[in-house]
Amino acid sequence: MKELICLRCNCKMKYSGTRKIQLGETGWFLGDLPNLIAGAIEVDIYSCEECGKIEFFHTEHQDENGIAQTQCPKCAKKHDIDYPKCPFCGYKYYDKY
């Protein structure tokens, strides 16, 4: 558990717990299938009781249900597998020809 100061009002933020947030969305054609395939991410939640700001942070430890990672062939940094391009160097995985 971190001790955080709110960036908006400089008050101490309160740890609100760890939760899994569902990734993906429910579609009209495939229903919940894309939502189920996308998985979930585990985050620590902090909130400010003064101004209501909420912040999410990746948990320090990921369990067996963590998000799959991939390594960029250009810069060799690891990132979430569902990005269409590397967030570090901008390498595009699915360039249209």
Secondary structure, DSSP 8 states (H G I E B T S, - for coil): ----B-TTT--B-EEEEEEEEE-S--BTTTBTHHHHHH-EEEEEEEE-TTT--EEEEE-SS--TT---EEE-TTT--EEETT-SB-TTT--BSS---
